[in-house]
Amino acid sequence: MLIKLSGAGLIAIEWTLIGIAFMLGLARLDLRFHHHQSGFFLRDIFYFSALTVGLVNTSLDTALWTSGIELYEETNDTWAGPEDVMVRALKVVFVSYLTFYLQLYLTKATLLTLYFEIFGQRSRKTLISLYALTGFCISGFIITIFLLLFGDPFGSTWSMDASQRDEDRQFKKDVVAWAFHFVTDLGIFILPIVCISRLQMSRAQKISAGLTFGLGFINISITIIRWFIVHSPVSPPSTYAVDQALFMTDAHTCLIISILPSLRLYLRIFRAEKTTSRAKGTESRSHARKEPSTYQETSHPHTNG
């Protein structure tokens, strides 16, 4: 059974997710400049770099869809069209794979820099774990990009000559790239939960922080689904729009989740404002009780005669 998704559905999913990431980025800017009163942290630079790449990814898909080449409604085996159009589209697809993994690893860098700020000074073991995880992520990114660029003869990815395309080699490249992404995600989203359990925090604070970082397992689930539908040799056939929707949902969801821990200060600001509002209300009621005559005169003024 063919798994289908229209090109319009793909574009709607992508712009919705990247729109959420963009709005969260604006919230982060508000937090930085109106509440922290300081400039960018390194994690902010990584986040907005990933957001920019994400916008490029979504724009590329939008450009392909609006060009009317009908790529998204077909599978890789059934899509056909003028050769020059197909070559141009496949070149764009090749670039989108590079930018997809660039966005993913910039997002991972966003979280890793946050971890160094929060957990890096706690213990030597934690610091060593962070350096090891960072090194593994850097290695994964370098190997992934190297395989995409040099794993096949240059030009074979968008060649119309089937003899130049090695499906088995492409499958192995996809498996390696996916595996690095999956394993690094596991490390990135499990490490903070372990660190939080060792911090001197109230139970409620630990639960709140744990849930915030635990959202990463939503992204891990999406990554697993992407494997079974797109990469698995036993997966049912799917249109290119389905494949691309899973790729971009993986990348954009990871982007959204990466900024959420940096926005937790809004919860404290909200609670502080709520406490201040209650205090003002209590003070007003207390003041009214101390001056009952004034209230009576205001509500029921005496009249002469």
Backbone hydrogen bonds in HBPLUS format (Angstrom, degrees):
<---DONOR---> <-ACCEPTOR-->    atom                        ^
c    i                          cat <-CA-CA->   ^        H-A-AA   ^      H-
h    n   atom  resd res      DA  || num        DHA   H-A  angle D-A-AA Bond
n    s   type  num  typ     dist DA aas  dist angle  dist       angle   num
A0003-ILE N   A0237-PRO O   2.90 MM 234  6.33 163.5  1.93 147.4 151.0     1
A0239-THR N   A0003-ILE O   3.00 MM 236  6.42 154.6  2.07 174.4 176.8     2
A0010-LEU N   A0006-SER O   3.06 MM   4  6.43 155.4  2.13 148.6 154.8     3
A0011-ILE N   A0007-GLY O   3.02 MM   4  6.30 166.1  2.04 153.5 156.1     4
A0012-ALA N   A0008-ALA O   2.96 MM   4  6.12 155.2  2.02 145.8 152.8     5
A0013-ILE N   A0009-GLY O   3.02 MM   4  6.24 159.3  2.06 149.1 154.0     6
A0014-GLU N   A0010-LEU O   2.97 MM   4  6.23 168.9  1.98 157.3 160.1     7
A0015-TRP N   A0011-ILE O   2.96 MM   4  6.08 173.8  1.97 153.3 155.2     8
A0016-THR N   A0012-ALA O   3.03 MM   4  6.01 149.6  2.12 141.5 149.9     9
A0017-LEU N   A0013-ILE O   3.09 MM   4  6.28 168.8  2.11 153.9 156.2    10
A0018-ILE N   A0014-GLU O   2.91 MM   4  6.10 171.0  1.92 157.7 160.7    11
A0019-GLY N   A0015-TRP O   2.85 MM   4  5.64 139.0  2.02 129.3 140.6    12
A0020-ILE N   A0016-THR O   3.03 MM   4  6.31 150.3  2.12 143.7 150.7    13
A0021-ALA N   A0017-LEU O   3.01 MM   4  6.34 161.7  2.04 149.6 154.4    14
A0022-PHE N   A0018-ILE O   2.88 MM   4  6.05 146.9  1.99 138.9 148.0    15
A0023-MET N   A0019-GLY O   2.97 MM   4  6.24 158.8  2.02 149.1 153.8    16
A0024-LEU N   A0020-ILE O   2.95 MM   4  6.20 157.9  2.00 152.3 158.6    17
A0025-GLY N   A0021-ALA O   2.95 MM   4  6.14 141.9  2.10 137.1 147.9    18
A0026-LEU N   A0022-PHE O   3.00 MM   4  6.41 147.6  2.11 145.6 153.9    19
A0027-ALA N   A0023-MET O   2.99 MM   4  6.33 151.2  2.07 143.5 151.6    20
A0028-ARG N   A0024-LEU O   2.90 MM   4  6.18 146.2  2.02 141.4 150.8    21
A0029-LEU N   A0025-GLY O   2.98 MM   4  6.33 152.4  2.05 146.2 153.2    22
A0030-ASP N   A0026-LEU O   2.95 MM   4  6.26 157.9  2.00 149.2 155.0    23
A0031-LEU N   A0027-ALA O   2.94 MM   4  6.19 153.2  2.01 144.2 151.7    24
A0032-ARG N   A0028-ARG O   2.88 MM   4  6.13 154.4  1.95 149.4 156.4    25
A0033-PHE N   A0029-LEU O   2.96 MM   4  6.09 171.8  1.96 158.2 159.2    26
A0034-HIS N   A0030-ASP O   2.89 MM   4  5.45 151.0  1.98 140.8 147.9    27
A0035-HIS N   A0031-LEU O   3.31 MM   4  5.15 142.0  2.46 116.1 123.8    28
A0036-HIS N   A0031-LEU O   2.96 MM   5  6.29 150.5  2.05 158.0 167.5    29
A0037-GLN N   A0032-ARG O   3.05 MM   5  6.18 114.8  2.50 131.7 148.8    30
A0038-SER N   A0032-ARG O   3.40 MM   6  6.20 167.7  2.41 152.7 155.9    31
A0044-ASP N   A0041-PHE O   3.06 MM   3  5.31 130.1  2.32 101.2 114.1    32
A0045-ILE N   A0041-PHE O   3.32 MM   4  6.77 150.6  2.41 147.0 154.5    33
A0045-ILE N   A0042-LEU O   3.09 MM   3  5.17 118.6  2.49  96.5 111.3    34
A0046-PHE N   A0042-LEU O   3.04 MM   4  6.42 159.2  2.08 153.5 158.9    35
A0047-TYR N   A0043-ARG O   2.88 MM   4  6.06 158.2  1.93 143.8 150.3    36
A0048-PHE N   A0044-ASP O   2.97 MM   4  6.13 172.8  1.97 152.3 153.8    37
A0049-SER N   A0045-ILE O   2.97 MM   4  6.05 140.6  2.13 139.8 151.0    38
A0050-ALA N   A0046-PHE O   2.89 MM   4  6.13 159.6  1.93 150.4 155.5    39
A0051-LEU N   A0047-TYR O   2.78 MM   4  6.08 153.6  1.85 150.0 158.5    40
A0052-THR N   A0048-PHE O   3.00 MM   4  6.04 151.3  2.09 132.5 139.5    41
A0053-VAL N   A0049-SER O   3.01 MM   4  6.33 160.0  2.05 149.5 154.5    42
A0054-GLY N   A0050-ALA O   2.83 MM   4  6.04 152.7  1.90 145.9 154.4    43
A0055-LEU N   A0051-LEU O   2.92 MM   4  6.21 149.3  2.02 145.8 153.3    44
A0056-VAL N   A0052-THR O   3.02 MM   4  6.36 148.1  2.13 142.9 151.9    45
A0057-ASN N   A0053-VAL O   2.87 MM   4  6.22 157.9  1.91 152.2 157.8    46
A0058-THR N   A0054-GLY O   3.00 MM   4  6.25 168.3  2.02 152.1 154.2    47
A0059-SER N   A0055-LEU O   2.90 MM   4  5.98 151.0  1.99 141.1 149.8    48
A0060-LEU N   A0056-VAL O   2.88 MM   4  6.11 151.0  1.97 151.0 158.4    49
A0061-ASP N   A0057-ASN O   3.14 MM   4  6.51 161.9  2.18 151.7 155.4    50
A0062-THR N   A0058-THR O   2.95 MM   4  6.15 155.0  2.02 144.2 151.8    51
A0063-ALA N   A0059-SER O   2.85 MM   4  6.03 155.0  1.91 146.9 153.4    52
A0064-LEU N   A0060-LEU O   3.00 MM   4  6.29 157.7  2.05 150.0 155.6    53
A0065-TRP N   A0061-ASP O   2.94 MM   4  6.14 160.1  1.98 148.5 154.2    54
A0066-THR N   A0062-THR O   2.92 MM   4  6.08 166.3  1.94 153.0 156.4    55
A0067-SER N   A0063-ALA O   3.13 MM   4  6.15 127.0  2.42 135.0 147.3    56
A0067-SER N   A0064-LEU O   3.29 MM   3  5.23 138.2  2.48  92.9 104.4    57
A0068-GLY N   A0065-TRP O   3.22 MM   3  5.81 163.6  2.25 112.7 117.7    58
A0074-GLU N   A0071-LEU O   3.20 MM   3  5.61 164.4  2.23 114.7 118.9    59
A0241-ALA N   A0072-TYR O   3.07 MM 169  4.44 150.1  2.16 131.3 124.4    60
A0240-TYR N   A0074-GLU O   2.84 MM 166  6.08 159.2  1.88 154.0 150.7    61
A0079-TRP N   A0075-THR O   3.08 MM   4  5.94 139.3  2.25 152.9 158.5    62
A0085-VAL N   A0082-PRO O   3.10 MM   3  5.35 119.4  2.49 102.4 117.2    63
A0086-MET N   A0082-PRO O   2.96 MM   4  6.24 161.2  2.00 159.3 165.1    64
A0087-VAL N   A0083-GLU O   2.92 MM   4  6.11 162.2  1.95 154.5 159.1    65
A0088-ARG N   A0084-ASP O   3.08 MM   4  6.18 161.3  2.12 140.1 145.3    66
A0089-ALA N   A0085-VAL O   2.94 MM   4  6.15 156.7  2.00 147.5 154.2    67
A0090-LEU N   A0086-MET O   2.88 MM   4  6.06 159.6  1.92 150.7 156.1    68
A0091-LYS N   A0087-VAL O   3.00 MM   4  6.23 146.1  2.12 146.1 154.9    69
A0092-VAL N   A0088-ARG O   3.17 MM   4  6.49 152.3  2.25 142.2 149.1    70
A0093-VAL N   A0089-ALA O   2.92 MM   4  6.27 154.1  1.99 147.9 155.7    71
A0094-PHE N   A0090-LEU O   2.92 MM   4  6.11 153.0  1.99 141.8 148.7    72
A0095-VAL N   A0091-LYS O   3.03 MM   4  6.35 158.9  2.07 148.0 152.8    73
A0096-SER N   A0092-VAL O   2.90 MM   4  6.15 151.2  1.99 146.3 155.0    74
A0097-TYR N   A0093-VAL O   3.09 MM   4  6.43 138.7  2.27 145.0 154.7    75
A0097-TYR N   A0094-PHE O   3.23 MM   3  5.32 130.9  2.48  96.5 108.6    76
A0098-LEU N   A0094-PHE O   3.39 MM   4  6.80 155.7  2.45 145.2 150.5    77
A0099-THR N   A0095-VAL O   2.98 MM   4  6.33 164.7  2.00 156.3 160.2    78
A0100-PHE N   A0096-SER O   2.84 MM   4  5.83 141.6  1.99 135.9 146.8    79
A0101-TYR N   A0097-TYR O   3.20 MM   4  6.48 165.0  2.22 151.1 151.8    80
A0102-LEU N   A0098-LEU O   2.99 MM   4  6.19 149.1  2.08 144.6 154.4    81
A0103-GLN N   A0099-THR O   2.88 MM   4  6.00 158.8  1.93 144.9 149.6    82
A0104-LEU N   A0100-PHE O   3.05 MM   4  6.35 159.7  2.09 146.3 152.0    83
A0105-TYR N   A0101-TYR O   3.06 MM   4  6.21 167.7  2.08 148.8 150.8    84
A0106-LEU N   A0102-LEU O   2.99 MM   4  6.12 148.3  2.09 147.0 155.8    85
A0107-THR N   A0103-GLN O   2.99 MM   4  6.15 149.8  2.09 146.8 154.9    86
A0108-LYS N   A0104-LEU O   2.99 MM   4  6.37 150.3  2.08 143.4 151.8    87
A0109-ALA N   A0105-TYR O   2.98 MM   4  6.13 150.6  2.07 136.3 144.1    88
A0110-THR N   A0106-LEU O   3.01 MM   4  6.30 141.0  2.16 138.2 148.4    89
A0110-THR N   A0107-THR O   3.08 MM   3  5.00 121.3  2.44  92.6 107.4    90
A0111-LEU N   A0107-THR O   3.26 MM   4  6.69 154.3  2.33 149.6 154.1    91
A0112-LEU N   A0108-LYS O   2.92 MM   4  6.19 161.2  1.95 152.8 158.8    92
A0113-THR N   A0109-ALA O   3.00 MM   4  6.09 163.7  2.03 149.6 152.6    93
A0114-LEU N   A0110-THR O   3.31 MM   4  6.50 149.2  2.41 136.4 144.6    94
A0115-TYR N   A0111-LEU O   2.92 MM   4  6.24 151.9  2.00 149.5 157.5    95
A0116-PHE N   A0112-LEU O   3.01 MM   4  6.34 153.5  2.08 149.7 156.1    96
A0117-GLU N   A0113-THR O   3.21 MM   4  6.45 150.1  2.30 139.9 147.2    97
A0118-ILE N   A0114-LEU O   2.98 MM   4  6.27 153.3  2.05 150.6 158.1    98
A0119-PHE N   A0115-TYR O   2.69 MM   4  5.45 156.3  1.74 149.3 157.1    99
A0120-GLY N   A0116-PHE O   3.10 MM   4  4.27 133.4  2.33 104.9 114.9   100
A0122-ARG N   A0119-PHE O   3.10 MM   3  5.39 166.6  2.12 117.2 120.8   101
A0127-LEU N   A0123-SER O   3.11 MM   4  6.35 158.8  2.16 145.6 151.4   102
A0128-ILE N   A0124-ARG O   2.91 MM   4  6.16 159.1  1.95 151.1 156.5   103
A0129-SER N   A0125-LYS O   2.92 MM   4  6.14 156.9  1.98 146.9 153.5   104
A0130-LEU N   A0126-THR O   2.92 MM   4  6.19 151.9  2.00 147.4 154.9   105
A0131-TYR N   A0127-LEU O   2.98 MM   4  6.28 158.5  2.03 150.0 155.3   106
A0132-ALA N   A0128-ILE O   2.89 MM   4  6.12 158.8  1.94 150.4 156.5   107
A0133-LEU N   A0129-SER O   2.90 MM   4  6.08 160.9  1.94 147.8 153.1   108
A0134-THR N   A0130-LEU O   2.87 MM   4  6.01 156.6  1.92 146.4 153.4   109
A0135-GLY N   A0131-TYR O   2.89 MM   4  6.06 160.2  1.93 147.7 153.0   110
A0136-PHE N   A0132-ALA O   2.96 MM   4  6.19 152.3  2.03 145.0 152.6   111
A0137-CYS N   A0133-LEU O   2.95 MM   4  6.20 155.7  2.01 147.0 153.3   112
A0138-ILE N   A0134-THR O   2.93 MM   4  6.21 161.0  1.97 152.8 157.8   113
A0139-SER N   A0135-GLY O   2.95 MM   4  6.14 158.7  1.99 144.8 151.0   114
A0140-GLY N   A0136-PHE O   2.84 MM   4  6.06 157.5  1.89 147.4 154.0   115
A0141-PHE N   A0137-CYS O   2.92 MM   4  6.16 156.9  1.98 149.8 155.5   116
A0142-ILE N   A0138-ILE O   2.98 MM   4  6.21 168.1  2.00 153.3 156.2   117
A0143-ILE N   A0139-SER O   2.93 MM   4  6.07 170.9  1.94 155.9 158.6   118
A0144-THR N   A0140-GLY O   2.96 MM   4  5.97 159.1  2.00 143.1 149.6   119
A0145-ILE N   A0141-PHE O   2.99 MM   4  6.16 173.0  2.00 156.5 157.9   120
A0146-PHE N   A0142-ILE O   2.91 MM   4  5.99 157.4  1.96 147.2 154.5   121
A0147-LEU N   A0143-ILE O   2.90 MM   4  6.08 159.8  1.94 150.2 154.9   122
A0148-LEU N   A0144-THR O   3.02 MM   4  6.28 159.2  2.07 149.5 155.3   123
A0149-LEU N   A0145-ILE O   2.94 MM   4  6.10 154.2  2.01 149.0 155.7   124
A0150-PHE N   A0146-PHE O   2.77 MM   4  5.71 164.2  1.80 153.8 159.0   125
A0151-GLY N   A0147-LEU O   2.76 MM   4  4.38 136.8  1.94 124.7 128.4   126
A0156-SER N   A0153-PRO O   3.03 MM   3  5.69 166.1  2.05 140.5 143.6   127
A0159-SER N   A0156-SER O   3.30 MM   3  4.83 164.5  2.33  95.5  99.7   128
A0164-GLN N   A0161-ASP O   3.03 MM   3  5.74 157.7  2.08 120.0 126.2   129
A0165-ARG N   A0162-ALA O   3.15 MM   3  5.39 153.2  2.22 106.0 114.0   130
A0170-GLN N   A0166-ASP O   3.00 MM   4  6.25 155.4  2.06 149.6 157.2   131
A0171-PHE N   A0167-GLU O   2.91 MM   4  6.11 152.4  1.98 145.5 152.7   132
A0172-LYS N   A0168-ASP O   3.08 MM   4  6.37 157.7  2.13 146.2 151.5   133
A0173-LYS N   A0169-ARG O   3.01 MM   4  6.27 156.5  2.06 147.8 154.1   134
A0174-ASP N   A0170-GLN O   2.98 MM   4  6.23 159.1  2.03 148.5 154.0   135
A0175-VAL N   A0171-PHE O   2.95 MM   4  6.22 154.6  2.01 149.2 156.3   136
A0176-VAL N   A0172-LYS O   3.03 MM   4  6.26 165.3  2.05 152.3 155.2   137
A0177-ALA N   A0173-LYS O   2.99 MM   4  6.16 170.9  2.00 154.1 156.9   138
A0178-TRP N   A0174-ASP O   2.87 MM   4  5.94 162.1  1.90 147.7 153.4   139
A0179-ALA N   A0175-VAL O   2.83 MM   4  5.92 161.1  1.87 149.2 155.0   140
A0180-PHE N   A0176-VAL O   3.05 MM   4  6.28 163.9  2.08 154.1 156.8   141
A0181-HIS N   A0177-ALA O   3.17 MM   4  6.36 162.4  2.21 145.6 150.7   142
A0182-PHE N   A0178-TRP O   2.83 MM   4  6.06 163.0  1.86 157.3 162.1   143
A0183-VAL N   A0179-ALA O   2.92 MM   4  6.01 174.9  1.92 156.3 157.9   144
A0184-THR N   A0180-PHE O   3.03 MM   4  6.01 163.6  2.06 146.4 151.6   145
A0185-ASP N   A0181-HIS O   3.04 MM   4  6.12 150.7  2.13 141.3 149.6   146
A0186-LEU N   A0182-PHE O   3.01 MM   4  6.33 156.1  2.07 149.0 155.2   147
A0187-GLY N   A0183-VAL O   3.08 MM   4  6.42 163.2  2.11 151.4 154.8   148
A0188-ILE N   A0184-THR O   2.89 MM   4  6.06 161.1  1.93 149.9 155.4   149
A0189-PHE N   A0185-ASP O   2.95 MM   4  6.06 156.5  2.01 154.4 159.0   150
A0190-ILE N   A0186-LEU O   2.96 MM   4  5.91 137.7  2.15 146.0 156.2   151
A0191-LEU N   A0187-GLY O   3.10 MM   4  5.84 165.6  2.12 144.0 148.2   152
A0193-ILE N   A0190-ILE O   3.13 MM   3  5.48 122.1  2.48 108.0 122.0   153
A0194-VAL N   A0190-ILE O   3.23 MM   4  6.57 154.0  2.30 155.4 163.0   154
A0195-CYS N   A0191-LEU O   3.00 MM   4  6.29 159.4  2.04 154.2 160.4   155
A0196-ILE N   A0192-PRO O   2.79 MM   4  5.93 157.7  1.84 150.5 156.1   156
A0197-SER N   A0193-ILE O   3.35 MM   4  6.48 150.6  2.44 138.3 144.1   157
A0198-ARG N   A0195-CYS O   3.04 MM   3  5.45 150.8  2.12 109.4 118.2   158
A0199-LEU N   A0196-ILE O   3.12 MM   3  5.26 157.5  2.17 107.6 114.5   159
A0201-MET N   A0199-LEU O   3.06 MM   2  5.69 119.7  2.44 108.4  92.0   160
A0206-LYS N   A0202-SER O   2.95 MM   4  6.26 158.1  2.00 154.1 160.0   161
A0207-ILE N   A0203-ARG O   2.96 MM   4  6.20 158.1  2.01 149.0 154.9   162
A0208-SER N   A0204-ALA O   2.93 MM   4  6.12 162.0  1.96 147.7 152.9   163
A0209-ALA N   A0205-GLN O   2.88 MM   4  6.06 170.1  1.89 153.0 155.6   164
A0210-GLY N   A0206-LYS O   2.78 MM   4  5.80 156.8  1.84 144.1 151.9   165
A0211-LEU N   A0207-ILE O   2.90 MM   4  6.04 156.2  1.95 148.7 154.1   166
A0212-THR N   A0208-SER O   3.08 MM   4  6.31 152.5  2.16 143.6 151.2   167
A0213-PHE N   A0209-ALA O   3.07 MM   4  6.40 166.6  2.09 156.5 157.7   168
A0214-GLY N   A0210-GLY O   2.71 MM   4  5.70 142.0  1.85 139.4 152.2   169
A0216-GLY N   A0213-PHE O   3.09 MM   3  5.93 166.1  2.11 120.4 124.7   170
A0217-PHE N   A0214-GLY O   3.02 MM   3  5.82 165.2  2.04 121.4 125.0   171
A0218-ILE N   A0215-LEU O   2.93 MM   3  5.57 156.6  1.99 116.9 124.0   172
A0219-ASN N   A0216-GLY O   3.00 MM   3  5.24 119.5  2.38  99.8 113.7   173
A0220-ILE N   A0216-GLY O   3.06 MM   4  6.49 149.2  2.16 142.9 152.3   174
A0221-SER N   A0217-PHE O   3.01 MM   4  6.11 151.5  2.09 135.6 142.2   175
A0222-ILE N   A0218-ILE O   3.08 MM   4  6.44 152.4  2.16 144.6 151.9   176
A0223-THR N   A0219-ASN O   2.95 MM   4  6.24 153.2  2.03 147.5 154.9   177
A0224-ILE N   A0220-ILE O   3.00 MM   4  6.32 151.8  2.08 147.7 154.7   178
A0225-ILE N   A0221-SER O   2.96 MM   4  6.26 161.1  2.00 150.5 155.6   179
A0226-ARG N   A0222-ILE O   2.86 MM   4  6.10 154.1  1.93 147.1 154.7   180
A0227-TRP N   A0223-THR O   3.09 MM   4  6.38 147.0  2.20 140.0 148.3   181
A0228-PHE N   A0224-ILE O   3.17 MM   4  6.57 161.6  2.21 154.6 157.0   182
A0229-ILE N   A0225-ILE O   3.03 MM   4  6.23 152.9  2.11 153.8 161.0   183
A0230-VAL N   A0226-ARG O   2.85 MM   4  5.56 160.1  1.89 145.6 152.3   184
A0231-HIS N   A0227-TRP O   2.98 MM   4  4.90 128.1  2.25 117.9 133.2   185
A0232-SER N   A0227-TRP O   2.76 MM   5  5.83 145.0  1.88 169.6 166.0   186
A0235-SER N   A0232-SER O   3.20 MM   3  5.29 167.6  2.22 111.0 112.5   187
A0242-VAL N   A0239-THR O   3.10 MM   3  5.43 126.3  2.40 103.9 116.4   188
A0243-ASP N   A0239-THR O   3.26 MM   4  6.69 163.6  2.28 153.4 156.8   189
A0244-GLN N   A0240-TYR O   2.87 MM   4  6.05 169.4  1.88 155.6 158.6   190
A0245-ALA N   A0241-ALA O   2.86 MM   4  5.88 147.9  1.96 139.3 148.6   191
A0246-LEU N   A0242-VAL O   3.08 MM   4  6.35 153.3  2.15 149.6 155.3   192
A0247-PHE N   A0243-ASP O   3.04 MM   4  6.37 157.4  2.09 148.9 155.5   193
A0248-MET N   A0244-GLN O   2.89 MM   4  6.06 173.9  1.89 155.5 156.7   194
A0249-THR N   A0245-ALA O   2.84 MM   4  5.84 149.9  1.93 140.4 149.5   195
A0250-ASP N   A0246-LEU O   3.00 MM   4  6.00 155.7  2.06 140.5 146.9   196
A0251-ALA N   A0247-PHE O   3.03 MM   4  6.37 161.8  2.06 148.8 153.3   197
A0252-HIS N   A0248-MET O   2.78 MM   4  5.80 171.1  1.79 151.6 154.7   198
A0253-THR N   A0249-THR O   2.93 MM   4  5.63 154.8  1.99 137.3 145.1   199
A0254-CYS N   A0250-ASP O   3.18 MM   4  6.16 157.8  2.23 139.2 145.5   200
A0255-LEU N   A0251-ALA O   3.02 MM   4  6.26 147.7  2.13 140.5 149.9   201
A0256-ILE N   A0252-HIS O   2.94 MM   4  6.23 156.7  1.99 147.4 152.7   202
A0257-ILE N   A0253-THR O   2.94 MM   4  6.16 169.1  1.95 156.0 158.5   203
A0258-SER N   A0254-CYS O   2.99 MM   4  6.08 146.0  2.11 141.8 150.7   204
A0259-ILE N   A0256-ILE O   3.29 MM   3  5.75 144.7  2.43 107.8 116.0   205
A0260-LEU N   A0257-ILE O   3.30 MM   3  5.35 138.2  2.48  99.1 110.0   206
A0262-SER N   A0259-ILE O   3.09 MM   3  5.46 128.8  2.37 108.2 121.3   207
A0263-LEU N   A0260-LEU O   2.93 MM   3  5.19 156.8  1.99 111.3 119.0   208
A0264-ARG N   A0261-PRO O   3.45 MM   3  5.55 170.4  2.46 106.1 107.9   209
A0266-TYR N   A0263-LEU O   3.05 MM   3  5.85 157.1  2.11 120.8 126.2   210
A0267-LEU N   A0264-ARG O   2.96 MM   3  5.53 141.7  2.11 113.9 123.2   211
A0269-ILE N   A0265-LEU O   2.94 MM   4  6.27 158.0  1.99 153.6 160.6   212
A0270-PHE N   A0266-TYR O   2.83 MM   4  5.99 157.9  1.88 146.4 152.4   213
A0271-ARG N   A0267-LEU O   2.94 MM   4  6.18 161.2  1.97 146.9 152.0   214
A0272-ALA N   A0268-ARG O   2.85 MM   4  5.99 158.2  1.90 147.0 153.3   215
A0273-GLU N   A0269-ILE O   2.92 MM   4  6.12 160.5  1.96 149.2 154.3   216
A0274-LYS N   A0270-PHE O   2.91 MM   4  6.09 152.3  1.99 145.9 154.1   217
A0275-THR N   A0271-ARG O   2.85 MM   4  6.07 155.6  1.91 148.3 154.7   218
A0276-THR N   A0272-ALA O   2.91 MM   4  6.12 159.4  1.95 148.1 153.9   219
A0277-SER N   A0273-GLU O   2.92 MM   4  6.07 154.8  1.98 142.9 149.8   220
A0278-ARG N   A0274-LYS O   2.98 MM   4  6.23 154.8  2.05 145.4 151.9   221
A0279-ALA N   A0275-THR O   2.91 MM   4  6.14 156.6  1.96 148.3 155.1   222
A0280-LYS N   A0276-THR O   2.96 MM   4  6.20 155.6  2.02 148.6 154.6   223
A0281-GLY N   A0277-SER O   3.04 MM   4  6.25 152.5  2.11 143.0 150.5   224
A0282-THR N   A0278-ARG O   2.88 MM   4  6.15 156.8  1.93 152.1 158.1   225
A0283-GLU N   A0279-ALA O   2.94 MM   4  6.12 158.7  1.99 146.7 152.7   226
A0284-SER N   A0280-LYS O   2.97 MM   4  6.16 153.7  2.04 144.3 151.1   227
A0285-ARG N   A0281-GLY O   3.04 MM   4  6.29 158.7  2.08 146.9 152.1   228
A0286-SER N   A0282-THR O   2.93 MM   4  6.13 157.0  1.98 148.8 155.5   229
A0287-HIS N   A0283-GLU O   2.94 MM   4  6.10 154.9  2.00 145.3 152.0   230
A0288-ALA N   A0284-SER O   2.98 MM   4  6.22 148.6  2.08 143.0 151.6   231
A0289-ARG N   A0285-ARG O   3.05 MM   4  6.32 151.5  2.13 146.3 153.1   232
A0290-LYS N   A0286-SER O   3.18 MM   4  6.42 143.9  2.32 142.5 151.7   233
A0291-GLU N   A0288-ALA O   3.27 MM   3  5.32 144.4  2.40  98.0 107.7   234
A0295-TYR N   A0291-GLU O   3.42 MM   4  6.76 155.1  2.48 144.1 150.5   235
A0296-GLN N   A0292-PRO O   2.94 MM   4  6.25 157.7  1.99 151.2 157.3   236
A0297-GLU N   A0293-SER O   2.85 MM   4  6.08 161.7  1.88 154.0 158.8   237
A0298-THR N   A0294-THR O   2.96 MM   4  6.15 145.7  2.08 140.4 149.9   238
A0299-SER N   A0295-TYR O   2.82 MM   4  6.03 156.9  1.87 150.2 156.8   239
A0300-HIS N   A0296-GLN O   2.66 MM   4  5.53 167.0  1.67 153.4 158.1   240
